[in-house]
Amino acid sequence: MQELRGKDAIGKVSAVSPLNFSAQVRAGMVLPAKVKIVDMTLKEGLQMEGMSLSNEECLRVAAKLEELGVATIKIAYRLGRPEDMALMQAMAKLGLKAEIIVQVSNHQHPPLYSLAKKLEAIDRLVDLGYVPFVTIPLSNTLIAGFAEFRGERRGLDDLKTLEIERGLEAIERSRARGGKVVFNLQDQLRCDLDFLERVAKALADAGAYAMIFDDIAMPGTPTVFNYVMRRAKQAAPHGVFGTYVHDDFGFGLGAALACTEAGAEVHFCSINGYGKRGGMVDLGHLAVVLEMMYGIDTGIKLERLSDVCSLFADIYRRPIPDMRPLFGRSAFTNGADWHVQWAAHPDHPPKPEHRWVTQSIAPELIGRKARVTLYSGSGEMGIRVKAAELGIELSVEQAEQVRPLLRDEMVVRKRPLDDDELRKVIRRALPQLAVRRD
């Protein structure tokens, strides 16, 4: 777990703006002291097109998540599917300390839409020591649509009352067996907010473990996410609320942070942002920003993030894009000479504060390293630094001779050059120079 965070980390492992901690900037925020991160790579990650993992792979993922410091893991369960029950039983034997939250939505799954099976699923999960994740629709479209699919012919007002009553029934059902319930409140940005407030207050008063807002398709800006979370917290100040953000428009992290500023204490996310459609909020991105820019303890061991992200990319066979923030190949790189001069000036040893010009956290914080890269516009400084890494000392004039041949090579390859390829380019540009052949 990260010991330095927020203001205490500035100048040591980060160089984020002090304005992040300004009282004026934070005026109006209702920040929690600590945030619980719930990983759902074993739920949303399995909804990627063509994706399926063996139980052995799932257990490996769960064990690595616990090593990372994830305190709560979410998985799926569909009553009647033996493979789901087999996985849950295997996870129970694994002896994880992490809390396991399991989706319960039999009343929404075709073709059965069974309310009775929802309660049966709650019983089974609590008996296994798991926490049921029970869904309640909030928007009129979802409420009326699911009722129609179940064959319930009632008015909308009656259906809304029934949703609350069934939520309370789930709490009592779980409590009777010594368990608790987390609620998945769906479509909060497109619902009647008066109804949302009724639901939040009723469930909080009844002792809901947590209430998580599932936006379904990101139909609002971060400002809207913040507003709705504030309404919920005002209606039930004693309740615990969280987010389940789908990254359909690419600002999922911003939406989750906006909710944090409104008091959200729980965030559901996944490693590498794995999930259906545009994916989910990336657990690593969220943890780093909460720790470094908000000073909030997440419990995540940041230094292990890079290794875990790479491992999961292998297990799921979904490579990390080069330009993925923090964890892609291009993160923490310097290519333009303007950047290289701050990170690795070949003639002027950089001062300690120079490293922060082109980065706001130390790459080592998350298990990465900064490096100099070459591209078509690289100048003599970058070329000299890369050559020096190969044990080749070049003058400014010699680097300028290498530059046009380097550009021509990249025009052909359209990818980074490996060490041997760079040596060959230097040999062609400077045939008189002794360059070893490794």
C-alpha positions, 0 to 999 in steps of 0.5 A: 500500500502506498505510504506517500500520497497527496501533498506528502508525495509532491517532490518525492514520487509526484509533481502534481499541482498543489492546486489539487489540494487548495481549499479554494479548489476543494470548496464544495467537495465532499471527499471521503477519507478512504475509497473502496475499490471493487475489481470486476475484471472477472465480471465485466472483463468476461463480457468482452467479445469472444472472451472466456476464461477457464476456472483455473485462469479465473482463480489466478486472476483473483489471487493476483487481485488480492496480492495487488491489494484489492479488498473486494472482487466482483464476479457473475452468477446465473442460477442454473449455470453449473459453470458459475457455481463451480467457479464460486465453490472453487473460489471459496476453497481458495481461501481469499481474504478479499470480499467477494461480491456476486451479481444477482439479476435472475429477475432480469435475465431472459427467458425466466425472469424469476423473482423466486430464483433471485431470492434462492440465489441470495440464499446460496451466495450468503451460505457461501460467504459471498455478498449478493449484488442485487439489481434495482432499476431506477428509470421508468423504461427499465422498471416498466420493461422488466415488469412487462417481460415478467408478465406483471401488469401494473401501473408505474407507481405501483411498480416503483413501490414494488421495486423498493419492497423487493429491495427491502425483502432482499436485505431481510432475506440476506440478514436472516442468514447472517449476510448483507446486500449491495444494490446495483441501482441501474440507470440513475442519470435517466430516472425520476430523481424523486424516486431515486431519493426514495430508493436511497433513503429506504435502502439506507434506513433498512441497512443496505451495505452499499448502493452502487449507481450503474449508468448502463451507457454513460448518458451524462457528463461528469457534472451530471454524475456529480449532481445525481450522487449529491442528490442521493447523499443528501437523501440518505447521508447515512448511506454508502454510495458508489459508482459502476461507470461504463466508459462509452465516451472515454471520460469514465475516469472523470465521471468516477472522480466527479462522484468521488467529489460528491462523496462516493466511497466505492468504485467498481472498475477493472484492470486495463479497463476491460469490459463490454463496448468501450470498457470500464474505468481502469482500476490503475488509473483510478487508484493512482489519481485518487492517491496522488491528486486527492490524497485518498487511501485506496489500499492498492499497492501501486508499485505492482500495477504495471506487472498485474496489468501486463499479466492480465493482458496475457491471460485475457489475450488483450494487448495493452495499447501503446498509448494507454495512459500510465501502462502503455508502451508509450507512457513515460517516454520522451522523444522530442529533443525539447523533452529529452533535454529535461529527462536525459540531457547528454551534455548537462546532467539533469537536476532532480527537479528536471525530471518533473517537467514532462511527467507528474508522477515517478514511473517507478511508483507504478513499476515503470521506467522512463525512457527516451524514444526515437521518431521521425522528428527526433533531433541530435539529442535523442539520437545521442542518448539512444546511441549512448545506451548502445555504448556508442558516443556520438557528437552533435555533428555525427548525430545529425548525419544519422538523423536522415537515415533514421527517418528513412528507416522509420518510413519503411518500418512504421514501428520502433527500431530494436537495438540491432536495427539502430546499430545498422542505421548508425553504421550506414551513416557513419561507416568510419565509426567502429560500431560493434555488432551485437 
